[in-house]
Amino acid sequence: MEYTILKLADLAGVSTRTLRYYDEIGLLKPSRINSSGYRIYSENEVNLLQQILCYREIGIELSEIKKIMLDEDYDVLTALKDHLGIMEGRQALLKQQIKTIKKTINSLETNIPMPDSEKFEGFRQQFIEENERRYGKEARRKYGSEAAETSSAKIMSLSPQDYKKMQKLESEILSSLEKAVLAGEDPKGPEGVRIAKMHKEWLSFSWLVYIKEAHSGVVQMYTEDERFLKYYDRNVKGCAAFLREAVLSWLAG
C-alpha cells in the first residue's frame, strides 16, 4: 500500500513538516515523487518510520539514528527486539518506582519503618536503565550479553551503603582526573596510580570478576568512543586520555 505524505503523517501521528525534515536530512526519503510532485511512501518507508519513532521514543538523537540505520550491519528484527527490551525495561522500572513510593507512603502513614534496602530499589534500576541506554549496545558487542546482565545483577544486589559508595567513588575519580590534568600531573606518576586503583575499585562494584585485560579494554574504549570521551572530558579536556594512560601504565607495572 502507498501513502501520500499527508496520509502517512496522519497514520503515524506526526506532522508533515517532520516527514519533510526527515527527507531533507536523508533519514527517510519517499519511494517516489508522483507526477503532481507529491511524496509517495511505500510499505518499506512505513516500516522505517516505525523504527525511527521507536528510536526517538527511547531518546536517541536523529543524527545517531541515521548512523544506526545506514550501517551495513543494521538488521530490522534485531533492532525491534532491542526496542522491545528497552521498553520492557522501562515498564519494569516504572512499576518498581511506583512500588517503592507506595511502600514509602505506607511507612509514613502507619509509622512502620521501611527497610533501608527497599528505599533505593527504583533509583538503582533507573541507573541501570540509563547505563543500558547509553552504553549497553557497545558493552554487549564487546563483552557479550551475559557479562552485561551479570553486571546489572551485581549492581542490584549491592547494599545501600555499597551503592552509595560506588556513586561517591565515581565522583571522586572524575574530580581527581580534572585536578590531575589541570595540574599537569604525569599519568604514570603517584597520582595516576592512585586514580587507576580507584577505577579498579569502582569497576569491582559491577564486575563479578576483575580481569586486567578487560580493564585495559574499558579504558581504551573511553578515548575511542565519543560518548565516553564526552563524559570524562565534559569539564576538562584530557581526562579520558589521562585515565587510559594511568590504568595502562599501572597494569603494565
C-alpha positions as semicolon CSV with decimal commas, in nm:
position;residue;x (nm);y (nm);z (nm)
1;M;0,000;0,000;0,000
2;E;0,121;0,352;-0,076
3;Y;0,065;0,673;0,119
4;T;0,089;1,041;0,042
5;I;0,286;1,246;0,293
6;L;-0,041;1,369;0,447
7;K;-0,183;1,019;0,491
8;L;0,142;0,882;0,634
9;A;0,167;1,170;0,878
10;D;-0,190;1,103;0,992
11;L;-0,124;0,728;1,021
12;A;0,193;0,773;1,229
13;G;0,071;1,067;1,437
14;V;0,345;1,303;1,323
15;S;0,339;1,627;1,126
16;T;0,406;1,656;0,754
17;R;0,680;1,902;0,849
18;T;0,853;1,622;1,042
19;L;0,841;1,391;0,740
20;R;0,974;1,664;0,513
21;Y;1,261;1,724;0,754
22;Y;1,341;1,353;0,766
23;D;1,356;1,364;0,387
24;E;1,584;1,671;0,388
25;I;1,840;1,510;0,621
26;G;1,834;1,180;0,431
27;L;1,678;0,982;0,715
28;L;1,351;0,886;0,546
29;K;1,308;0,952;0,177
30;P;0,985;0,878;-0,013
31;S;0,988;0,583;-0,251
32;R;0,898;0,817;-0,537
33;I;0,761;1,158;-0,634
34;N;0,441;1,137;-0,837
35;S;0,354;1,342;-1,147
36;S;0,194;1,609;-0,928
37;G;0,514;1,649;-0,726
38;Y;0,381;1,478;-0,413
39;R;0,596;1,250;-0,198
40;I;0,472;0,890;-0,207
41;Y;0,570;0,637;0,061
42;S;0,559;0,259;0,027
43;E;0,541;-0,017;0,289
44;N;0,920;-0,007;0,325
45;E;0,914;0,359;0,431
46;V;0,626;0,287;0,671
47;N;0,841;0,024;0,844
48;L;1,141;0,256;0,853
49;L;0,932;0,533;1,007
50;Q;0,813;0,295;1,277
51;Q;1,175;0,217;1,365
52;I;1,272;0,586;1,363
53;L;0,990;0,671;1,602
54;C;1,089;0,381;1,828
55;Y;1,443;0,518;1,846
56;R;1,312;0,867;1,917
57;E;1,092;0,729;2,195
58;I;1,395;0,593;2,380
59;G;1,579;0,923;2,347
60;I;1,822;0,865;2,058
61;E;1,915;1,172;1,853
62;L;1,831;1,188;1,482
63;S;2,197;1,203;1,380
64;E;2,264;0,882;1,574
65;I;1,953;0,713;1,433
66;K;2,077;0,789;1,082
67;K;2,415;0,632;1,158
68;I;2,249;0,323;1,304
69;M;2,005;0,270;1,019
70;L;2,259;0,331;0,745
71;D;2,506;0,085;0,900
72;E;2,558;-0,215;0,673
73;D;2,507;-0,446;0,972
74;Y;2,168;-0,293;1,057
75;D;1,902;-0,560;1,100
76;V;1,535;-0,470;1,140
77;L;1,441;-0,771;1,353
78;T;1,733;-0,720;1,589
79;A;1,652;-0,351;1,616
80;L;1,288;-0,420;1,704
81;K;1,391;-0,676;1,965
82;D;1,628;-0,417;2,115
83;H;1,344;-0,162;2,125
84;L;1,117;-0,413;2,293
85;G;1,378;-0,498;2,555
86;I;1,436;-0,133;2,641
87;M;1,064;-0,056;2,660
88;E;1,001;-0,359;2,879
89;G;1,287;-0,245;3,099
90;R;1,127;0,099;3,130
91;Q;0,796;-0,061;3,217
92;A;0,960;-0,272;3,488
93;L;1,144;0,036;3,617
94;L;0,825;0,239;3,641
95;K;0,648;-0,045;3,823
96;Q;0,937;-0,071;4,069
97;Q;0,939;0,304;4,134
98;I;0,561;0,304;4,192
99;K;0,600;0,010;4,429
100;T;0,879;0,187;4,620
101;I;0,679;0,511;4,653
102;K;0,370;0,321;4,772
103;K;0,579;0,145;5,037
104;T;0,723;0,477;5,149
105;I;0,375;0,633;5,176
106;N;0,252;0,333;5,372
107;S;0,552;0,356;5,603
108;L;0,485;0,722;5,674
109;E;0,112;0,668;5,728
110;T;0,148;0,368;5,959
111;N;0,475;0,469;6,130
112;I;0,611;0,125;6,042
113;P;0,980;0,161;5,944
114;M;1,063;0,077;5,585
115;P;1,378;-0,138;5,537
116;D;1,665;0,072;5,401
117;S;1,731;-0,190;5,133
118;E;1,391;-0,113;4,976
119;K;1,425;0,264;4,964
120;F;1,666;0,276;4,671
121;E;1,547;-0,012;4,451
122;G;1,372;0,214;4,199
123;F;1,661;0,458;4,174
124;R;1,912;0,179;4,132
125;Q;1,711;0,033;3,846
126;Q;1,696;0,381;3,692
127;F;2,077;0,394;3,700
128;I;2,098;0,055;3,529
129;E;1,840;0,152;3,265
130;E;2,018;0,478;3,187
131;N;2,353;0,297;3,166
132;E;2,198;0,041;2,931
133;R;2,053;0,314;2,710
134;R;2,383;0,495;2,676
135;Y;2,638;0,214;2,664
136;G;2,451;-0,117;2,656
137;K;2,484;-0,189;2,286
138;E;2,859;-0,123;2,285
139;A;2,918;-0,321;2,604
140;R;2,725;-0,620;2,473
141;R;2,910;-0,609;2,142
142;K;3,248;-0,605;2,314
143;Y;3,187;-0,830;2,615
144;G;2,867;-1,025;2,541
145;S;2,513;-1,012;2,678
146;E;2,589;-1,243;2,969
147;A;2,856;-1,009;3,104
148;A;2,624;-0,709;3,072
149;E;2,340;-0,889;3,251
150;T;2,575;-1,007;3,525
151;S;2,694;-0,651;3,580
152;S;2,336;-0,524;3,617
153;A;2,251;-0,807;3,855
154;K;2,550;-0,730;4,076
155;I;2,459;-0,361;4,097
156;M;2,106;-0,457;4,202
157;S;2,248;-0,680;4,476
158;L;2,458;-0,404;4,633
159;S;2,365;-0,287;4,980
160;P;2,250;0,077;5,007
161;Q;2,587;0,158;5,167
162;D;2,787;-0,001;4,884
163;Y;2,570;0,158;4,617
164;K;2,627;0,499;4,775
165;K;2,999;0,424;4,798
166;M;3,007;0,334;4,428
167;Q;2,845;0,665;4,335
168;K;3,077;0,861;4,564
169;L;3,383;0,686;4,420
170;E;3,275;0,773;4,066
171;S;3,254;1,141;4,161
172;E;3,593;1,124;4,330
173;I;3,752;0,970;4,021
174;L;3,613;1,246;3,798
175;S;3,724;1,518;4,039
176;S;4,073;1,368;4,076
177;L;4,113;1,338;3,699
178;E;4,024;1,701;3,644
179;K;4,265;1,819;3,913
180;A;4,545;1,597;3,781
181;V;4,507;1,717;3,421
182;L;4,490;2,084;3,523
183;A;4,798;2,040;3,742
184;G;4,992;1,874;3,461
185;E;5,041;1,550;3,655
186;D;5,212;1,253;3,492
187;P;4,959;0,967;3,437
188;K;5,242;0,725;3,522
189;G;5,317;0,902;3,849
190;P;5,177;0,851;4,201
191;E;4,853;1,035;4,133
192;G;4,795;0,830;3,819
193;V;4,847;0,510;4,019
194;R;4,600;0,629;4,285
195;I;4,335;0,706;4,024
196;A;4,392;0,375;3,845
197;K;4,339;0,186;4,172
198;M;4,024;0,384;4,244
199;H;3,896;0,299;3,897
200;K;3,959;-0,071;3,960
201;E;3,768;-0,046;4,286
202;W;3,480;0,130;4,111
203;L;3,462;-0,136;3,838
204;S;3,459;-0,408;4,101
205;F;3,121;-0,288;4,224
206;S;2,965;-0,408;3,897
207;W;3,206;-0,679;3,779
208;L;3,164;-1,033;3,906
209;V;3,535;-1,099;3,850
210;Y;3,807;-0,839;3,790
211;I;4,018;-0,911;3,480
212;K;4,319;-0,696;3,387
213;E;4,264;-0,738;3,014
214;A;3,903;-0,625;3,046
215;H;4,012;-0,320;3,249
216;S;4,259;-0,233;2,975
217;G;3,989;-0,267;2,710
218;V;3,747;-0,046;2,902
219;V;3,986;0,249;2,935
220;Q;4,086;0,215;2,570
221;M;3,716;0,249;2,484
222;Y;3,695;0,569;2,690
223;T;3,906;0,753;2,432
224;E;3,778;0,570;2,123
225;D;3,406;0,605;2,186
226;E;3,275;0,961;2,159
227;R;3,013;0,906;2,431
228;F;3,267;0,805;2,694
229;L;3,510;1,073;2,579
230;K;3,240;1,337;2,616
231;Y;3,150;1,207;2,963
232;Y;3,503;1,215;3,104
233;D;3,611;1,533;2,925
234;R;3,291;1,727;2,994
235;N;3,466;1,982;3,218
236;V;3,836;1,937;3,147
237;K;3,968;1,805;2,817
238;G;4,219;1,523;2,851
239;C;4,066;1,337;3,146
240;A;3,975;1,027;2,944
241;A;4,327;1,008;2,797
242;F;4,482;1,059;3,142
243;L;4,273;0,774;3,285
244;R;4,365;0,546;2,996
245;E;4,737;0,612;3,031
246;A;4,724;0,585;3,411
247;V;4,548;0,249;3,405
248;L;4,760;0,102;3,122
249;S;5,080;0,210;3,295
250;W;4,966;0,071;3,630
251;L;4,858;-0,260;3,476
252;A;5,193;-0,294;3,298
253;G;5,394;-0,215;3,611
